[in-house]
Amino acid sequence: MLTSTANRDSRPSILRFPSFWPRVREFAVPASVIETATARREAGDWAGACAAAGVDVDLQLRPVARSHGRALAARIRADLRHLAPDLLRWHMPRIAPHGLLRPGLTMDLARYDPPERDGPGPLHLVVRTPPAWADAGQRISLALWDGSHTEPAARRHPHPHPNRRFRLDLHRHLWDARRADELRFRSGADDRSTTHADQSVDPDLWCAVPPGHRCAVDRWAAEAATLLRAEGRGPGGTVSVRLGGRRRLLLRVEADENGPVTPVARIAAVLPDRGSSTAPVLPDAATWVLPDLDLLRTGAIEPGQLHPLVARALVPDLPASASAAARSRTGDRTGAVRLVDCRGSQHRIGLVDGALAPLDHDPAEIRREELLVALTGTPLPCLQAIDEAHRRPDCLTGVRERLDHGDIAGALAVVEGLLGPEAVLRDGPLRDELEAAARRRITYGLFRADLLGPGPIRRRTDPRRIVDPRPRRARRPRHTTIS
């Protein structure tokens, strides 16, 4: 017990979670998306909620009713009506350095076994992320998978089979609005559940975790028992835990199948991760500490900035008004008047008739200065500030973050708030970012239409020459400031 406490409390706070999580929580799921998706879901429009949250629906329930029966189709429809796509996007796995969705991934949301054993195979409600070269807009897709590769969505996806590491059928509280309150217990935020789980932790487990890794060791035993039951192996057995860096643990879970005794997890082996183990893999949602929990404990985020369903589960006494106020806060200087040092005095620039313009210069002077610029002269400082705002504004980092996470409306709102809705963009980094985002959306559309293959294209004229039409994301600094 002393070893576990020392290992958990002595780590620096910067190692508790990747640095991209605060930016993800600010930009990845905007408040407008949450509000619209929630309103449509509560009205019974699950497809509209998916559209609001950037989820493409690749399934139809009528063929399911014909092939698998109306009862199974009704079960799927009930789950879809309670699917919170914005909550699902909130909990989707992400990768460094920018916190984008893990590409090329298929995850189980639910599994439906047919009522007859001799009938068709089980159906899987799955969510898929596109490959990295087609991840524009950070859109995800929802589909039903029967284990074959005949459906169009499975044919065009690089990994149509559900991934064993990322499965949410055992963590329905991460997407099902009916069970969102379970997050408090399943994440270990409940002090009573955490204290009870600590009693079943082998002290050697804390020492086996590599330094800097935020693993939910105190929840491994209970989560492993849940996994083993779902696999039909009973509450006891062996589970594989991937810790990254080609390292994994084999846990031996000891539990009484008929008794209420808390399962105990002990180390069976420490092996290099070669993917050859037949033991079930503990899902990542159960392996690692919930990022929101670490953000709250370290003070990197306020409870009101969380998703409302997450905030309600982790901070039950949080007023609803505090959550709404924090989520609606943007921090952008929309329509603000800015001051510029112009020829020894303070001048103002602001929006006039929908475009950014100097406020302390008469039109005739502005026309003369624009003619001077056309003749390669040096313009007024006010005009220089306006030109700089069009080409390289101070909000460029925030616009990039929003574009990367698919918040096109939010990025355009920031640009319009700075330059005005009638502004004409000039050549520069801002225009390049918007044009690149538009090109990436076209690539995603071609991927969805199955018009752009998953790999490079080899030209017939020269078999040795390979042409890759897929646009590559430009590299950016890993640590950027947030505007």
N, C-alpha and C positions, 0 to 999 in steps of 0.2 A: 504494500500500500504506500509506503514511503517512497519506493522507487518510482511508482506511477505518478505520484504527486510531483516529485522533483522533475521528472521528464516533461510533464505537461506545463509546469509553471516557469521553468527556467529558460525556455526558448524565447528568443527575441520576437517581438510582435511582428516584425517585418517578415519573418519566415512562416507565419501562420497561414497566410493565403497569398496567392499570386497577386502581383501589383495591379493586374488589369481588372480585378473584380469591382473596385469603386467606379471605374469608368463604365463597366458593363451595366452596373445597376443604375447609372445615370442616363445612358443612351440606348441600351439594347431594347428595352420595353418602355416606350414613352407613356406618360399618363393618359394622353388622348387615346392610345390604343387600348389601354386597360379599361377606360371608361366606356368606349364604344363596344368592345367585345363583351364586357359584363352586361351592358344594357341589352344587347341582342340575345345573349345566352339566357338571361332571366325572362326575356319575352318568348323563349322557346325556339328562336331562330339560330340553331347551332351552326348551320352553314354560313349565315351572316357573321356570326362571331368568329368563325375561322377566317373569313375574308378580311375582317377587320384586323386580325392578328397576323396576317401574312402567311396563312396556311392554305395550300392548295388541296382541294378534296379530289382524290382519285378513286372514289368508290361509289357504288350504287347498291341500294338495299333490295330492289326488286329482283335482280338476278339471284341474290343470296336467298331470298324467300323461296324462289323456285327450286334452287339446288340443295338448300340445307334446311328448309322448312321455315314457317312463319315464326315459330317460337324462338329460334336462334336469331332471326332478323329482328325480332322485337327486343331481344337482349342487347343487340348491337345498337339499335336506335336509342334505347334508354341510356346507354353509356355515352353516346354522342350528344344527347341532350344535356348531359351534365359535364361534358368535356369543357374545361376552361382553357382555350388555346393560348390565351395570354399567360396563364399560370404555367402551362407546359413550356412555352418559350422562355419564361423566367428561369426554369430549372434545367433547360437543355445543357448538355455538356459543352464546354468551350475550350479553346486552345490559346496558348500564348503566341505572339506577344500582345495582340490587340483584343483578345477575348471574343473572337468570332466563333460561330457555331462549329463544332467538330464536323468536318466535311465527310461526305461519302458514308454516312452512318445510317443504319436501319435499327430501330429500337421497337421492342414489343411494348404496347400499351395494355393489351388484354389478349387472352387466349380463350377461344370458345370451342369446347369439345362437342361434337355432334351427339344427339341423344341416342342414336343407334351405333353400336360398336362397328357394325359392318357397313356403315354409311361412309360418306366422304370424310377426308381427313379434317383435322382441326383447322379452324380459321384463326388468323392472327390479325388483330388491329395494330398496325404498325405506323410509325412516323419516320420519315426519311429526310435526310439533308442532302443537297446536291453535292457533287464533287467540287473541289476547291476552284477549278477553272470556271465553274458556272454558279458561283455562290452569290451573285449580285442580288442585292435586296435582302439577303439572309432569309430567304423564304424556305419553308419546310412543307412537306406534303404528307397527307393522311391517306392511307390505303388499307385494303384487306388483302392478306397474303395467305395462300393455301399451300405453300410449300413448293410451288412450281415456278417456272420462269416464263409462263405464257402471257401474263398480263403486260401491257405496254410499259407501265411504271417499273416493273421488275426487269424488263429487257434492257431499258436504257440506264438503269442504275448500276454502278460498279459493284456494290455489295448489297444485293437484295435480301440476303438471309439475315435475320435478326442477330445482332451482336450479343454474345454472352456477357460481356462486361457492362453493357448499357441496356438494361431491361427495366422498364417501369411497370410491368405487370405485377411485380412484387412491391411497388411503391406507388400505388394509385393516388396517394395523397399529394403527389407532385403534379397531377393533372386533373383529378376528379374533384369537382367543387364540393361534392357530398362528403368527402373524406379529408378535406384540407386541414381540419383541426387536428388530425393525427400527426401532423408535422412536429408538433411540440414534443410528443413522446418519442417518435421514431428518430428524431434528430438528437435526442439527449438534452434538449433544453429544459425539460422538466427536472427539477432538482431531485425529486424523489426517485424518478426512474434512473437518473444518473448514479445516485448513491447506491441504489439496489444493484445496478449493473456492475459497479466497481467491485462488489463482493465476489463476482464470478470471473474476474479477470486474472489470468495467470501473470504474475509480475514479470516473467521473462518476456512477455509480449511487448511491454513498453521498451525494453532494451533492444528488441529485434527491429523496431521501427527506425529507419534511417533518420539522422538529424535533419530538422527542417521540414519533415513531413507531418502534416496535420491529419492524422488517422484517427478515426472514431473507434479506437481499440475497445473502449468500454461498451460498445454496441455490437461488436463482432459476434459474440456468442449467440445473442438473441437473433440477430439477422441471419447468421449462418444456419441456425435451426429452422428459421422460416424458409430459407432457400432449400434446405434438404427435404422438408415436407412437401414443397412445391414440386420437387423432382421425384417424389414418391419413394424416398429413401428413409423416411422416418426422421425424428428430431436429432438423431445422432449420426455421425459419419465424418468424412474428410472433405474440406472445402479449400479451394485455392484462392489466395488473396494476392493480387498484383499490386506492387508498390512502386512501379515505375523504375526506370533505369535497369531494365532486364533483371529484375529481382522479384521473387514471389515467395510467399509462405504457404506451407500446407498446414492447415489447422485441423486438429482432431477435436470434434465437438462431442462432448459427453452429456447426455441428457436422458431423463427418464421419460419414456414414451407416454406413460399413463399418469405420471405424477406432476404436480405443479412446481417441481424443483427447477430453479433457474439453470439453463445449460451453461456449461463451462467449456471454454475454448483453450486448448493447449497446442504448443508448437509441435508438429509432427516432423517437419523438415524445413530447411531454408535452401531453395534451389534457384538456379538461374532460370529466367523466364524464356522457355523455348516453345511454349504453346503445345506441348505434347502430353500434358496431364489430362486424365480422363475425369478428374474431380470437377464438380460444378464450381464455377467462378463466382465469387462474391461480387455483386454489382458495385459499380463505383459509387452509387448513391448511398450504399451502406459502408463502403470502405473509408471514405473521407469525411471529415467534419463538414457540416453544411456551411457554405461560404457566408451566408447571411448571419449565421450564428457567430462566426469569427469577426465579421465586420461590426456587429453590435457590441461584442465583448471588448474590442479594441477601440471603439469609438470612431471608427472610420465612416460610419453611416448612422443616421438617425432612424429610429423606428418608423417615423412617418414617411420615410423615403422608400420603404419596402413595398412590395406588392400588397394590396389590402388583405388578401387571404393569408399571405405569409405573416404580415404584421399581426393579424388577429390571432394566429396560432402561436407565435413566439412571444408576443407582448399582449396578453389578453386584456389588460386594463388600459390599453391605448385608446383614447377617444377617436372616433371616426373623423371628426373635424380636423384633428391634427394630422392624420394620414393624408386627407385630401389636400390640405394646405401645403404640406411638404412636397407631395408628388406634383402639384401644379406649378411649383416654383421653377422657373427656367433660368434665371440669371442673365438673360440676354438684354442688351440695351436697345430694345425695340423703339424706334422712333425718337430716340434721345437726341438732343441738340449737343453737338460737340464744339469745343473751343480750340482755335488754332492761332498760333503766334504768327501774325501776318503784318509785316512791315512795322514792327514795333508796337503793335496793339493786339488785343484779343478780339478775334472775329469768330462768328458762329457759322457752322454749317449744319444743315438739317434737311428734312424732306419738304419739298415744294412740288405740288401737283404730282405726287407719286415718284419723285426722283430726288436724289441727293444734290443739293445746290448750296452755294454760298449765300448767306442771309444779309451780309453787310456790304455788298457791292452792288451797284446799279447795273442793269442789263447792258448798257452801252459799254461800260468798263469790262464786263465779262466778254462781250463780243470782241473787243480789241485784244484781250488777253488770249482768247482762243485763236485769233488770227496770228498772234505772235507765236503761239505754240506750233501752228501749222508751218511757220517759217523757221522752225527749229530753235525758237527762243525759249527762255526760262519763264514759266508761268508764275502766277501769284502763288504764295504758300497755300492759300485756301484751295485753289485748283489742284495743286500738288497733293494735298490731303485727300481730295475727292478721287483723284486718279489712283492713289495708293489704296484707297478703300475698295475700288473696283477691281484692282489687280491682285492685291495681297492684303486683305483685311485682317484686323487683329482677331476676328472670330474664325479664321480659316481652320484652326485645329478642331474647334467644335463642329464646324460644317463637315470636316473629314470624318470625325467620329460618327456623326449621324448618318452620313452616306454609307460608311462601312457597315453599320448595323441595320441598314435598310430603312431608316427614318427619312425618307425623301421629303415628306411634307414638313417635318421639323427643320431639315436643312434649308429648304426653300423659304420657310418662315423666317429663319435667322437672316438669310440674305436679303429678303424683302424688307425686314425690319431695319437693316443697316443701310441699304441702297435705295429702297423704295420699290413698289411693284412695277413701276414703269421704267425702271433702269435697264439700260442695254449694257451687258457685260463686255468688258474689254479684254484683250489678250493678257493672260497672266495665270498664276497658279489657281485662282478661284475658278476661272472658266475651264481650265484643264481638268480640275477635279469633277466638275459637273458633267463635262463631256465624257470623261472616263466612266463615270457612274452610268450614264446613258448607254454607252457601248457595252458595259457589263450586263445591263438589263437585257439588251438584245441577245447577247450570248446565252443568258438564262432562258429566254424564250425559245431559242433554237434547240437548246437541250431538252426543254419540255416537249417540244414538237418532234423530238427524235430526228432532227435535221443536222445535228452536229455530233459526231461520234465521240465515244469516251476516250479515244487516244489519238495520236498523230496520224495524219493522212499521208500515204506514200503515193507520189505522183507516178502515173503510168509511163511518162516519157523517160524518166530517169529513176529506176527503182532504188537507187542508192540515196536519192535526195528525199528527205522527210520534211514535210511542212506541217507545222503545228499551228492551227488557226485559233487556238484558245488564248485569249489575252491573259497576261500575267499581272498580278497585283504588284504595284510598285512598292519597293521596300521603304519603310519609314522608321524613324527612331523608335526604340522600344519604350522610352519614357518621354511622354509629351505632356505639355501643360494643357489644362482644360479651360476652354473659354466659355 
